[in-house]
């Protein structure tokens, strides 16, 4: 499989079923730091030295989200950030969620 971080997120049209089982596991291997929650979303926590570093990371993730047209939920505060991603239109996971996660790993 091609390195996921080199792919581009593809907008979901809503007629694609969410990924399940082996499909998720095959993609998860490419983003081992991310947790798959109930085959519905991906989540990863990040640690930083202070608030400024966490905010800088969140800004970069936000810019990536705009560039890719794929928008995660982000929670952050002093020394931490948590990114949660899934495809809202189908209320589940698509390959684009894993692509986005792989791109976040490069930040």
Secondary structure, DSSP 4 states (H G I P E B T S, - for coil): ---GGGS------S-SPPP-HHHHHHHHGGGTTSEEETTTEEEEEEE-SSHHHHHHHHHHHHHHHHHHT---EEEEETTEEEEEE-BTTTTB--HHHHHHHHHHHT-
